[in-house]
């Protein structure tokens, strides 16, 4: 069995490199020939036809939806699928996909699309955001990883400033849940719960490990496990990390779903070989 692990063409994050190396290592131990490839020259359209290098499978650790779709169209089996990656890459699309499915999420209001630098922002829209979400609230750019593009908005003045600065960028606003700096990261593989860790950040309202957050093993109850397995199933994810917020009353909300979630900290604090479990799922899926 021959496969590749695709990473971004301009990769520089050590965690991303380590993640790819770990998957290759575990796949090799299971008898699969696999190598890491940067997303350069993997697929194209030539003479009106999709042309790509032929592999049995591809672990797609990039977010390039065009390359992912070209590889799939050529017949390469992707983990995760191009559609799943695309929906999870756009945070607002994630919430739209999960809406009306019985999934608790923070209230979200999408910002209107703007094409003109000199356009005046809508006072009606600004007032609506404050009235419906309250302060503080969270502003999120639709695209971004590792906590980038996520901002805490404390009052109307900050909201106006953010909207003016980011009106040409796809973004939305979200109700602030809990006290900040804490969430639960749940790993799901093949639709089944694997492990969970609580992330805490004493210096930032974002709990990301890359921003100073610290992980600790978390024993998930059946309700949390069922919730996250349902989310992974709706989004058709082979592998994901699901970020869950808890409000002051103990109610849980799906905050984000990461199709390429880093697993090093979760492996460390939970004592589970996540890379091996993912590799086992990939091999089993191809042999089925």
C-alpha positions in Angstrom: 0.0 0.0 0.0 1.5 3.3 -1.1 0.5 6.7 0.3 1.5 10.3 1.0 1.1 12.7 3.8 0.5 16.2 2.3 1.7 19.3 4.2 1.6 22.9 3.2 4.1 24.1 0.6 5.5 26.7 2.9 5.4 24.7 6.1 7.5 26.0 9.0 5.6 25.1 12.1 7.4 22.4 14.0 4.2 20.8 15.4 2.9 20.4 11.8 6.2 18.7 10.7 6.2 16.4 13.8 2.5 15.5 13.1 3.3 14.4 9.6 6.4 12.4 10.7 4.5 10.6 13.4 1.8 9.4 11.0 4.4 8.2 8.5 6.2 6.3 11.3 3.0 4.5 12.4 1.9 3.7 8.9 5.3 2.2 8.1 5.0 0.0 11.2 1.7 -1.2 9.8 3.4 -2.1 6.4 2.4 0.9 4.4 4.9 2.7 2.2 4.4 6.4 2.9 6.3 9.7 2.5 5.7 13.3 3.3 5.0 15.6 0.3 4.7 19.3 0.2 1.7 20.6 -1.7 3.6 21.4 -4.9 2.9 19.8 -8.2 0.6 17.1 -6.9 -2.3 17.7 -9.2 -3.4 19.9 -12.1 -5.8 20.2 -15.0 -4.1 19.5 -18.3 -5.9 19.3 -21.7 -9.2 19.5 -19.9 -8.5 16.5 -17.7 -7.4 16.1 -14.1 -3.8 14.9 -13.8 -2.3 13.8 -10.5 0.3 11.4 -9.1 -1.3 8.1 -8.3 -1.4 6.9 -4.7 -3.5 4.4 -2.7 -4.3 7.0 -0.1 -3.4 10.5 1.1 -3.4 11.9 4.6 -4.2 15.5 3.8 -2.6 17.8 6.5 -3.0 20.9 4.4 -6.1 23.1 3.8 -5.7 23.6 0.1 -9.2 22.7 -1.0 -8.4 22.8 -4.7 -5.5 20.3 -4.5 -7.6 18.1 -2.2 -10.5 18.1 -4.7 -8.2 17.4 -7.7 -6.6 14.4 -5.9 -10.0 13.0 -5.1 -11.3 13.5 -8.6 -8.3 11.6 -9.8 -9.2 8.7 -7.5 -6.9 9.1 -4.5 -8.6 8.3 -1.2 -8.2 11.3 1.2 -8.2 11.3 5.0 -10.0 13.7 5.6 -12.1 14.2 2.5 -11.9 17.4 0.6 -15.4 18.4 1.6 -14.8 17.8 5.3 -11.6 19.8 5.2 -13.3 22.7 3.4 -16.2 22.9 5.8 -13.9 22.8 8.9 -11.5 25.3 7.4 -14.2 27.9 7.3 -15.4 28.4 10.9 -18.7 29.9 9.9 -19.4 27.0 7.4 -18.7 24.6 10.3 -21.4 26.2 12.4 -23.8 26.3 9.5 -23.3 22.6 8.8 -23.9 21.8 12.5 -27.0 24.0 12.8 -30.4 22.4 13.0 -28.8 19.1 14.1 -29.4 19.4 17.8 -25.9 20.6 18.5 -25.4 23.4 21.1 -23.2 26.1 19.8 -22.5 29.7 20.8 -24.8 32.1 19.0 -23.2 33.3 15.8 -23.9 36.3 13.5 -22.2 36.5 10.1 -20.7 39.8 9.0 -22.0 41.1 5.7 -19.7 40.6 2.7 -18.0 43.9 1.7 -16.1 44.7 -1.5 -15.3 48.4 -1.1 -12.6 49.9 1.0 -14.4 53.2 1.3 -17.7 51.6 2.4 -19.3 52.8 5.6 -20.1 50.1 8.1 -23.7 49.7 9.1 -24.7 51.2 12.4 -27.8 49.0 12.3 -25.5 45.9 12.0 -23.2 47.1 14.9 -26.2 47.7 17.2 -27.7 44.3 16.3 -24.4 42.5 17.2 -24.3 44.2 20.6 -27.9 43.7 21.4 -28.0 40.0 20.5 -24.6 38.8 21.7 -23.8 41.2 24.5 -20.3 42.2 25.7 -17.7 40.9 25.8 -18.1 39.0 22.5 -15.8 37.1 20.2 -14.8 38.2 16.7 -13.5 35.4 14.4 -12.1 35.5 11.0 -13.5 32.6 9.1 -10.1 31.3 8.2 -7.3 30.8 10.7 -5.5 28.3 12.9 -3.7 28.1 16.3 -5.9 30.9 17.7 -5.0 33.4 14.9 -7.9 35.6 13.8 -9.8 35.2 17.1 -10.3 38.4 19.1 -12.1 39.4 22.3 -14.3 42.5 21.8 -15.1 44.2 25.1 -17.4 47.1 24.0 -19.1 48.9 21.1 -16.1 51.0 20.4 -13.9 47.9 19.9 -16.6 46.3 17.8 -16.7 49.3 15.5 -12.9 49.4 15.2 -12.7 45.7 14.4 -15.5 45.9 11.8 -13.9 48.8 10.0 -10.5 47.1 9.9 -11.8 43.7 8.8 -14.9 44.6 6.6 -13.1 43.2 3.5 -12.3 39.9 5.3 -14.8 37.0 5.8 -15.6 37.0 9.5 -18.4 36.6 12.1 -19.2 37.3 15.7 -19.9 34.8 18.4 -21.3 34.9 22.0 -18.7 34.7 24.7 -19.1 31.5 26.7 -17.7 30.8 30.2 -14.9 32.8 31.7 -12.3 32.4 28.9 -8.9 30.6 28.7 -10.3 27.1 29.1 -11.9 24.5 26.9 -12.0 20.7 26.3 -10.2 19.3 23.2 -11.8 16.0 22.2 -10.1 13.7 19.6 -12.3 11.6 17.4 -11.1 9.0 14.9 -13.3 7.0 12.6 -16.4 8.5 14.3 -15.2 7.1 17.7 -14.0 8.9 20.8 -10.3 8.5 21.5 -9.4 10.8 24.3 -10.0 14.3 25.7 -7.8 16.9 27.4 -8.7 20.1 29.2 -6.7 23.1 28.0 -6.1 26.1 30.3 -4.4 29.4 29.5 -3.7 31.8 32.3 -2.6 34.6 30.1 -5.0 34.6 27.1 -8.8 34.0 26.7 -7.8 31.6 23.9 -6.8 28.2 25.3 -4.6 27.1 22.4 -1.4 25.3 23.4 0.6 27.3 20.9 -0.5 30.5 22.8 0.6 29.3 26.2 -2.2 26.9 27.1 -1.4 23.8 29.1 -3.2 20.5 28.7 -4.3 18.0 31.2 -6.0 14.6 30.9 -9.8 14.9 31.0 -12.2 12.0 31.7 -15.1 12.5 29.3 -18.6 11.5 30.3 -21.0 9.7 28.0 -22.8 12.9 27.1 -19.6 14.6 25.9 -18.5 11.5 24.1 -21.9 11.2 22.3 -21.9 14.9 21.4 -18.5 14.8 19.8 -19.0 11.6 18.0 -22.3 13.1 16.6 -20.4 16.2 15.4 -17.7 14.2 13.7 -20.4 12.1 12.0 -22.3 15.1 10.7 -19.1 16.6 9.3 -18.0 13.2 7.9 -14.6 13.5 9.5 -12.1 10.6 9.6 -10.0 12.4 12.2 -10.6 15.6 14.1 -10.1 17.6 17.3 -13.3 19.2 18.6 -13.1 22.2 20.9 -15.9 22.3 23.6 -16.7 25.3 25.8 -18.5 25.1 29.1 -20.6 27.9 30.5 -21.0 28.9 34.2 -24.0 26.6 34.5 -22.1 23.5 33.2 -23.7 23.6 29.7 -21.4 22.6 26.8 -21.1 24.2 23.4 -19.2 23.2 20.3 -16.8 26.0 19.6 -14.7 24.8 16.7 -13.9 21.6 14.8 -10.3 21.1 13.5 -9.8 18.6 10.7 -6.0 18.7 11.2 -5.9 19.1 14.9 -2.4 18.8 16.5 -2.2 15.8 18.8 1.2 15.9 20.5 -0.1 17.5 23.7 -3.0 15.2 23.8 -0.8 12.1 23.3 1.4 13.4 26.2 -1.2 14.1 28.8 -3.6 11.3 27.9 -1.0 8.6 27.4 -2.6 7.5 24.1 -0.8 6.9 20.8 -3.1 8.9 18.7 -1.0 8.7 15.6 -1.1 4.9 15.8 -4.9 4.9 16.1 -5.2 7.1 13.1 -2.8 5.0 11.1 -4.8 1.8 12.1 -8.0 3.5 10.9 -6.5 4.4 7.6 -5.2 0.9 6.9 -8.5 -0.7 8.0 -10.5 1.7 5.8 -8.3 0.9 2.7 -8.5 -2.9 3.4 -12.3 -2.9 3.9 
